[in-house]
């Protein structure tokens, strides 16, 4: 064998013996993620799922094995795979209250990297980041992003510190989540689980332009302050409307919605001919006011808690208010059309009975 061939064979032999120092070896290192009884537990939520969104889901990092010039790096992962091991750890170590809020953990990063240090030691760094979401009404709502890490140093081939440090970074993310949810649960709208709606009928009596509906205080001719210049052949006219005030607060995980409905007429736009001030004409105009009150009651029915969702309750209430305004316009036109603005006494009597029956059914009138 020539000297050149002998040198080549020897070089290949040394390379194989060294395993390619500093290069990843093909064999993967496996760690067992141990379950434990965590000192913090909660009834507010449970981890419903862990979703793996890491860039490298097939391993969770690399470890240095061997010493000095014989040291190599090996890929490492938990036994059974990272996410499988994490789910098992959470299930066995952390509280699970199925009546609590389902929380989703989207794992963005969870890795360990090591490098050689002096004295035959290895230095490791662990990074963990995740997004936490609450699952509600079939949707996932982002709560917060979490990011943390840890460092360690270990001697030679002793891997005993690696798994506890990885486990600690994972448990700390659950600790932070627990503290955050228990602090935010009473007031954070994303964590609410119930809606309660309270209704108030606004009946303030003031000597101003706006008269609000009150069954104990029907219209009288002193409310018609707009004069007697009426278009067409009308004997009288009123200007009815519907407004409402909405206030929402979150207390103890419940959204409390307070709705103040305000059926009203404007006195300075309400007019009457001096020769038309009689009981029949006043009743016709009162029925315009009654229609607005009924529309307000229909609006209340459409925004009961069972008709609302935690996600879209504000938009639902706004839409139903617009529906109420459209209904009011439609009924007012229908009423005047069928009674011919009160000139058809038979139709007027039919509307009187119809409105009284519904007002009594709603306990608005005795």
C-alpha positions in Angstrom: 0.0 0.0 0.0 1.4 3.4 -1.0 2.1 6.0 1.6 -0.6 8.3 0.0 -3.2 5.5 0.3 -2.2 4.7 3.8 -2.7 8.4 4.9 -6.1 8.5 3.2 -7.3 5.3 5.0 -6.0 6.6 8.3 -7.8 10.0 7.9 -11.1 8.3 7.1 -10.6 6.1 10.2 -10.0 9.1 12.5 -13.0 10.9 11.1 -15.3 8.0 11.8 -13.9 7.6 15.3 -14.5 11.3 16.0 -18.0 11.1 14.7 -17.5 14.5 13.0 -16.7 16.6 16.0 -19.2 19.5 16.4 -21.6 18.1 13.8 -25.1 16.7 14.6 -25.1 13.0 15.0 -27.8 10.9 13.5 -29.1 9.4 16.7 -31.6 11.5 18.7 -31.4 12.0 22.4 -34.7 11.3 24.2 -35.9 12.8 27.5 -38.8 11.8 29.6 -41.0 14.7 30.7 -42.0 13.8 34.2 -45.5 14.6 35.6 -45.7 16.4 38.9 -48.4 17.9 41.2 -48.1 21.6 40.5 -48.5 23.8 43.6 -51.0 26.1 41.8 -54.3 24.8 40.6 -57.5 26.6 39.3 -61.2 26.1 38.7 -61.4 29.1 36.3 -60.1 27.3 33.2 -58.6 24.2 31.8 -56.1 23.5 28.9 -58.4 22.2 26.1 -55.6 21.8 23.5 -52.0 22.4 22.7 -51.3 23.3 19.1 -47.8 22.9 17.8 -46.8 26.0 15.7 -43.0 25.6 16.1 -40.9 26.0 13.0 -39.1 22.6 13.7 -41.8 20.3 15.2 -39.7 17.1 14.8 -37.2 18.0 17.6 -36.9 20.5 20.4 -33.2 21.3 20.1 -29.7 19.9 20.4 -27.6 18.7 23.2 -23.8 18.4 23.4 -22.6 14.9 24.2 -19.0 13.7 24.7 -16.1 15.7 26.0 -13.7 18.1 24.4 -12.6 17.0 20.9 -14.9 14.0 21.1 -18.0 16.2 21.7 -20.8 16.0 19.3 -24.3 17.6 19.1 -27.4 15.5 19.0 -31.0 16.4 18.3 -33.2 16.0 21.4 -36.9 15.5 21.9 -39.3 14.3 24.6 -40.3 10.7 24.5 -43.4 10.3 22.3 -42.9 13.7 20.7 -42.9 17.2 22.2 -46.6 18.0 22.0 -47.8 14.6 23.1 -45.5 14.8 26.1 -46.7 18.3 26.9 -50.3 17.3 26.8 -49.7 14.3 29.0 -47.8 16.5 31.5 -50.6 19.1 31.6 -53.3 16.4 32.0 -51.5 14.7 34.8 -50.0 17.8 36.6 -52.5 20.5 36.2 -56.2 20.9 37.2 -58.9 20.1 34.7 -62.3 21.5 35.4 -64.6 20.9 32.4 -66.9 23.6 33.7 -64.1 26.1 33.5 -63.1 28.2 30.4 -61.4 26.1 27.7 -58.0 27.6 27.0 -55.9 26.9 23.9 -52.1 27.0 24.1 -50.5 27.7 20.7 -46.9 26.7 21.1 -44.7 29.0 19.0 -41.3 28.0 20.3 -40.0 25.5 22.8 -36.4 24.5 22.3 -33.1 23.9 24.0 -29.7 24.7 22.5 -26.3 23.8 24.0 -22.7 24.8 23.4 -19.4 23.6 24.8 -17.9 25.6 27.6 -14.5 25.5 29.4 -13.7 22.7 31.8 -15.6 20.0 29.9 -18.9 21.7 30.7 -21.9 22.4 28.5 -24.0 25.6 28.6 -27.7 25.4 27.7 -30.4 27.9 26.9 -34.1 27.2 26.8 -36.7 29.4 25.0 -40.4 29.1 25.3 -43.1 31.2 23.7 -46.8 30.6 23.3 -50.1 32.4 22.5 -53.0 31.7 24.9 -56.6 31.9 23.6 -60.0 31.2 25.2 -62.5 29.2 23.2 -66.0 30.7 23.4 -69.1 30.2 21.3 -67.1 28.3 18.6 -64.5 31.0 18.3 -61.0 31.5 19.7 -60.2 34.9 21.4 -56.6 35.9 21.8 -55.7 36.6 25.5 -52.0 37.3 25.5 -48.6 36.2 24.3 -46.1 34.6 26.6 -42.3 34.4 26.2 -39.7 33.3 28.7 -36.5 31.3 29.0 -33.8 29.8 31.2 -30.1 29.0 31.2 -28.1 26.3 32.9 -24.6 24.7 32.9 -23.9 21.1 33.4 -20.8 18.9 33.6 -19.7 16.6 30.8 -22.2 13.9 29.8 -24.5 14.5 32.8 -27.9 15.3 31.4 -29.8 15.3 34.7 -30.4 19.1 34.7 -31.9 19.3 31.3 -35.4 17.8 31.8 -36.1 19.6 35.1 -35.2 22.9 33.5 -37.4 22.3 30.5 -40.2 21.2 32.8 -39.7 24.3 34.9 -40.1 26.7 31.9 -43.3 24.9 30.9 -44.8 25.0 34.4 -43.9 28.7 34.8 -46.0 29.4 31.6 -48.9 27.6 33.3 -48.3 29.5 36.5 -48.4 32.9 34.6 -51.5 31.8 32.8 -53.2 30.9 36.1 -52.4 34.2 37.7 -53.4 36.2 34.7 -56.8 34.5 34.3 -57.7 34.7 37.9 -56.9 38.4 38.0 -58.7 39.2 34.7 -61.7 36.8 35.0 -64.0 39.2 37.0 -63.5 42.2 34.6 -62.2 41.0 31.2 -64.9 40.8 28.6 -63.1 38.0 26.7 -63.4 35.8 29.8 -67.1 36.4 30.4 -69.5 33.4 30.3 -72.9 35.0 30.8 -75.0 38.0 29.8 -77.7 39.6 31.9 -80.0 42.3 30.6 -81.9 44.9 32.7 -84.6 47.1 31.3 -85.7 50.5 32.5 -88.6 52.5 31.1 -87.6 56.1 31.1 -90.5 58.2 32.4 -88.9 61.5 33.5 -91.4 64.3 33.6 -89.9 67.6 32.8 -91.4 70.9 31.5 -89.3 70.8 28.3 -89.9 69.8 24.7 -89.6 66.0 25.2 -92.4 64.0 26.7 -91.6 60.4 27.5 -94.2 57.6 27.4 -95.9 56.9 30.7 -99.2 54.9 30.8 -100.2 57.0 33.9 -99.7 60.2 32.0 -101.4 60.1 28.6 -101.3 62.9 26.1 -103.3 66.1 26.7 -103.8 69.1 24.6 -101.2 71.1 26.5 -98.6 68.9 24.9 -99.4 70.2 21.4 -97.1 73.2 21.4 -96.3 73.4 17.7 -99.2 75.7 16.8 -102.0 75.0 14.3 -100.3 75.3 10.9 -100.8 71.7 9.7 -100.2 70.5 6.2 -103.1 68.8 4.4 -106.4 68.2 6.0 -105.2 66.8 9.3 -106.9 67.8 12.5 -103.8 67.2 14.6 -100.4 65.6 14.4 -97.7 64.4 16.8 -94.0 63.7 16.2 -93.2 60.4 18.0 -89.8 58.7 18.3 -87.8 56.0 20.1 -84.3 56.4 21.6 -82.5 54.3 24.1 -79.4 54.3 26.3 -77.2 51.3 26.6 -74.6 50.7 29.3 -72.6 47.6 29.8 -70.2 46.5 32.6 -68.4 43.3 33.4 -68.6 42.1 37.0 -67.6 38.7 38.3 -67.4 37.2 34.8 -70.9 38.4 33.8 -71.7 41.1 31.2 -74.4 43.3 32.7 -76.3 45.3 30.1 -78.7 48.1 31.2 -81.1 49.3 28.5 -83.2 52.4 29.1 -85.9 52.7 26.4 -87.3 56.1 25.7 -90.5 56.3 23.6 -91.2 60.0 23.2 -93.0 62.8 21.4 -91.7 66.3 20.7 -94.1 68.9 22.0 -92.9 71.7 19.7 -93.6 69.6 16.7 -97.0 68.4 17.9 -99.8 70.5 16.4 -103.6 70.8 16.5 -106.3 72.9 14.9 -108.2 74.9 17.5 -111.5 73.5 16.2 -110.3 69.9 16.5 -109.6 69.6 20.2 -112.0 66.7 21.0 -111.6 63.3 22.7 -111.7 61.4 19.4 -108.9 63.3 17.9 -106.8 63.2 21.0 -107.3 59.4 21.2 -106.1 59.0 17.6 -102.8 60.9 18.4 -102.4 58.9 21.6 -102.4 55.7 19.6 -99.5 57.0 17.7 -97.7 57.2 21.0 -98.9 53.7 22.0 -97.5 52.3 18.9 -94.0 53.6 19.8 -94.4 52.0 23.2 -95.3 48.6 21.7 -92.3 48.8 19.3 -90.1 49.5 22.4 -91.5 46.3 24.0 -90.9 44.3 20.9 -87.3 45.6 20.8 -86.8 44.4 24.4 -87.9 40.9 23.5 -85.4 40.8 20.7 -82.5 41.6 23.0 -83.1 39.2 25.8 -80.0 37.3 26.9 -80.9 34.2 25.0 -81.0 36.2 21.8 -77.5 37.7 22.3 -74.0 36.3 22.0 -71.0 37.1 24.1 -69.0 37.8 21.0 -71.5 40.1 19.1 -74.0 41.4 21.6 -73.2 45.1 20.9 -73.8 44.7 17.1 -76.9 42.6 17.7 -78.4 45.3 20.0 -77.5 48.0 17.5 -79.1 46.1 14.6 -82.2 45.3 16.6 -82.6 49.0 17.5 -82.5 49.8 13.7 -85.1 47.0 13.3 -87.3 48.8 15.9 -87.1 52.1 14.1 -88.1 50.4 10.8 -91.0 48.6 12.6 -92.1 51.9 14.1 -92.2 53.6 10.7 -94.0 50.7 9.1 -96.7 50.5 11.9 -97.3 54.3 12.0 -97.9 54.3 8.2 -100.1 51.2 8.4 -102.1 52.8 11.3 -102.7 56.1 9.5 -103.3 54.3 6.2 -106.0 52.0 7.6 -107.7 54.6 9.7 -107.3 57.3 7.0 -105.7 59.5 9.7 -108.6 58.8 12.0 -111.4 59.6 9.5 -112.4 55.9 9.3 -114.0 55.4 12.7 -114.6 51.6 12.3 -110.9 51.1 11.5 -110.0 53.4 14.4 -112.0 51.3 16.8 -110.3 48.1 15.5 -106.8 49.7 16.1 -108.0 50.9 19.6 -108.9 47.4 20.6 -105.8 45.9 19.0 -103.4 48.3 20.8 -105.2 48.0 24.2 -105.2 44.2 24.1 -101.4 44.1 23.4 -100.7 46.8 26.0 -102.7 44.8 28.6 -101.0 41.6 27.7 -97.6 43.3 28.3 -99.0 44.7 31.6 -98.5 48.2 30.5 -102.1 49.1 30.8 -104.4 47.7 33.6 
